[in-house]
Amino acid sequence: MREAAISTPLNAASLAYAESYVAEDEVLTAARARGAEVGAPPIGPGGGATLRFLATLLQAKSVVEVGTGCGVSGVWLIRGMVPSGTLTSVDVEAEHQRLARETFADAGIPPQRTRLITGRALDVLPRLTDGGYDLVFCDGDKKEYPEYFAEALRLLRPGGVVAIDNTLWHDRVADPAQRDPSTVTIRELNKTLLEDERVIPLLLPVGDGLLCAVKKI
């Protein structure tokens, strides 16, 4: 007997179950708490698990992260990368990066596997090597997302992936009545990636939305 097509949207319980399917350990839980204290909310567990999955799938050696926060996403990324891989992470807040270093140390990550750069992403990214990265993760200033995407395309090798967090933006992007600058920017970015022939896009409903795109070979 053929199964009926599933067309009913997932309910909140199913989404919560999927979000917590891969549990966070004590290191990530503590880092998440530090992020809440300093106003640097990290990617959710479902999004973090997706980043680890992508890094593993790509056998990532070099990853760029926009928005270090307190190290939650960085730990997820590094845990998916090859053992010799290096994470380059950019953040305007030196204090956040100090806390991220604590998180990385707690996770047993050798210092040489992370390169933390304090500064505006749009000042730092242009100095990084063209085509030198397997994965670029963006979780910075939402109004700068289009510029991050442009830089990511330059930085990625063919077959590399860009992942952009908060692309459902607290349920605002799906509501056309919401017209604040961040929402409009993210909504337009989602549309831009659909129409960009250089990438193959996918919008995942994990956490607050994770927009991913593969740079075509």
C-alpha positions as CSV (number, residue, x, y, z in Angstrom):
1,M,0.0,0.0,0.0
2,R,1.3,3.4,-0.9
3,E,1.8,5.9,1.9
4,A,-0.2,9.1,1.7
5,A,1.8,12.2,0.9
6,I,2.7,14.2,3.9
7,S,1.5,17.7,3.6
8,T,0.7,18.7,7.1
9,P,3.3,21.1,8.6
10,L,5.2,19.7,11.6
11,N,3.8,20.8,15.0
12,A,5.8,22.5,17.7
13,A,6.5,19.2,19.5
14,S,8.0,17.6,16.4
15,L,10.2,20.6,15.7
16,A,11.4,20.6,19.3
17,Y,12.2,16.9,19.1
18,A,14.2,17.4,16.0
19,E,16.0,20.5,17.4
20,S,17.2,18.5,20.5
21,Y,17.8,15.2,18.6
22,V,21.6,15.6,18.9
23,A,22.1,16.6,22.5
24,E,24.7,19.2,23.6
25,D,27.3,18.2,26.2
26,E,28.4,20.2,29.3
27,V,30.9,22.2,27.4
28,L,28.3,23.5,24.9
29,T,25.7,24.0,27.7
30,A,28.1,26.1,29.7
31,A,29.1,28.1,26.6
32,R,25.5,28.7,25.8
33,A,24.9,30.1,29.3
34,R,27.9,32.4,29.0
35,G,26.5,33.7,25.6
36,A,23.2,34.4,27.3
37,E,24.9,36.4,30.0
38,V,26.8,38.7,27.6
39,G,24.1,39.1,25.0
40,A,25.6,36.8,22.4
41,P,22.9,34.1,21.7
42,P,24.4,31.2,19.8
43,I,23.1,29.0,17.1
44,G,20.6,26.4,18.5
45,P,21.5,22.7,19.0
46,G,19.8,21.7,15.7
47,G,21.8,24.3,13.8
48,G,25.0,23.4,15.6
49,A,24.5,19.7,14.7
50,T,23.9,20.7,11.1
51,L,27.2,22.7,11.0
52,R,29.1,19.6,12.4
53,F,27.4,17.5,9.8
54,L,28.3,19.8,6.9
55,A,31.9,20.1,8.1
56,T,32.2,16.3,8.3
57,L,30.6,15.9,4.9
58,L,33.0,18.4,3.3
59,Q,36.0,16.9,5.2
60,A,36.6,20.6,6.0
61,K,40.1,21.7,6.5
62,S,39.6,25.5,6.5
63,V,36.4,27.2,7.8
64,V,35.5,30.8,8.3
65,E,33.0,31.9,10.9
66,V,31.5,35.4,11.1
67,G,30.4,35.9,14.7
68,T,32.5,34.0,17.2
69,G,30.1,34.6,20.1
70,C,31.2,32.5,23.1
71,G,32.3,29.5,21.0
72,V,29.2,27.3,20.6
73,S,29.2,27.3,16.8
74,G,33.0,27.1,16.7
75,V,33.0,23.9,18.8
76,W,30.3,22.3,16.6
77,L,32.3,23.2,13.5
78,I,35.7,22.0,14.8
79,R,34.2,18.7,15.9
80,G,33.1,18.1,12.3
81,M,36.4,19.2,10.7
82,V,39.4,17.0,9.9
83,P,41.8,16.7,12.9
84,S,44.3,19.2,11.4
85,G,41.6,21.7,10.3
86,T,41.6,25.3,11.3
87,L,38.7,27.6,12.1
88,T,39.1,31.3,11.4
89,S,36.5,33.2,13.4
90,V,35.8,37.0,13.3
91,D,33.9,39.1,15.9
92,V,33.8,42.7,16.8
93,E,33.7,41.9,20.5
94,A,37.1,41.0,22.1
95,E,35.3,39.9,25.3
96,H,33.2,37.4,23.4
97,Q,36.3,35.9,21.8
98,R,38.0,35.7,25.3
99,L,35.0,33.6,26.4
100,A,35.2,31.6,23.2
101,R,38.8,30.7,24.0
102,E,37.7,29.4,27.4
103,T,35.1,27.3,25.6
104,F,37.6,25.9,23.2
105,A,40.0,25.1,26.0
106,D,37.2,23.3,27.9
107,A,36.4,21.3,24.8
108,G,40.1,20.2,24.6
109,I,40.6,22.0,21.3
110,P,44.4,22.8,20.7
111,P,45.0,26.6,20.4
112,Q,46.6,26.2,16.9
113,R,43.2,25.0,15.5
114,T,41.6,28.4,16.0
115,R,42.5,31.8,14.6
116,L,40.3,34.5,16.3
117,I,40.4,37.9,14.6
118,T,38.8,40.9,16.4
119,G,37.2,43.4,14.0
120,R,34.3,44.1,11.6
121,A,33.7,41.2,9.3
122,L,33.6,43.4,6.2
123,D,37.0,44.7,7.1
124,V,38.5,41.3,7.8
125,L,36.9,39.0,5.1
126,P,38.4,40.8,2.1
127,R,41.9,40.0,3.5
128,L,41.3,36.3,3.4
129,T,42.4,34.0,0.6
130,D,40.2,33.5,-2.5
131,G,38.9,30.0,-2.9
132,G,40.8,28.9,0.3
133,Y,37.9,27.6,2.4
134,D,35.5,24.7,2.5
135,L,32.8,26.2,4.6
136,V,31.7,29.7,5.6
137,F,29.3,30.2,8.5
138,C,27.6,33.6,8.9
139,D,26.0,34.8,12.2
140,G,26.8,38.5,12.4
141,D,25.0,41.7,11.7
142,K,21.9,40.8,9.8
143,K,21.9,43.9,7.7
144,E,25.3,42.9,6.4
145,Y,24.2,39.5,5.3
146,P,24.2,40.2,1.6
147,E,27.9,41.4,1.8
148,Y,28.8,38.3,3.8
149,F,27.3,36.1,1.1
150,A,29.3,37.9,-1.6
151,E,32.5,37.5,0.4
152,A,31.7,33.8,1.1
153,L,31.3,33.1,-2.6
154,R,34.8,34.5,-3.2
155,L,36.3,32.6,-0.2
156,L,34.8,29.2,-1.0
157,R,36.4,26.6,-3.1
158,P,34.1,25.0,-5.8
159,G,31.8,22.6,-3.9
160,G,32.2,24.6,-0.7
161,V,29.2,25.6,1.4
162,V,28.0,28.8,2.9
163,A,25.6,28.5,5.9
164,I,23.7,31.6,7.2
165,D,21.9,31.6,10.6
166,N,18.7,33.3,11.6
167,T,17.2,33.3,8.1
168,L,13.7,32.8,9.4
169,W,14.4,35.6,11.9
170,H,11.9,34.8,14.8
171,D,9.1,33.9,12.3
172,R,9.2,37.4,10.8
173,V,10.6,36.6,7.4
174,A,7.6,34.4,6.5
175,D,5.2,37.2,7.4
176,P,5.0,39.8,4.6
177,A,3.6,42.4,7.0
178,Q,7.0,42.5,8.8
179,R,9.1,45.2,7.2
180,D,11.8,46.1,9.6
181,P,15.3,46.5,8.0
182,S,16.7,43.2,9.3
183,T,13.7,41.2,8.2
184,V,13.6,42.8,4.8
185,T,17.3,42.2,4.3
186,I,17.1,38.5,5.2
187,R,13.9,38.0,3.1
188,E,15.6,39.5,0.1
189,L,18.8,37.4,0.7
190,N,16.7,34.2,0.7
191,K,15.2,35.3,-2.6
192,T,18.7,36.2,-4.0
193,L,20.1,32.8,-3.3
194,L,17.2,31.1,-5.1
195,E,18.0,33.2,-8.2
196,D,21.8,33.0,-8.1
197,E,23.0,30.4,-10.7
198,R,26.3,30.1,-9.0
199,V,24.9,28.2,-6.0
200,I,22.4,25.4,-5.1
201,P,20.4,26.7,-2.1
202,L,18.5,25.1,0.8
203,L,16.6,26.7,3.6
204,L,16.5,24.4,6.7
205,P,13.9,25.0,9.5
206,V,16.3,24.3,12.3
207,G,16.6,26.8,15.1
208,D,15.8,30.2,13.7
209,G,16.4,29.1,10.2
210,L,19.7,28.0,8.5
211,L,20.1,29.0,4.9
212,C,22.7,26.9,3.1
213,A,24.1,27.0,-0.4
214,V,26.7,24.9,-2.3
215,K,29.0,26.8,-4.6
216,K,28.7,25.0,-8.0
217,I,31.7,23.2,-9.4
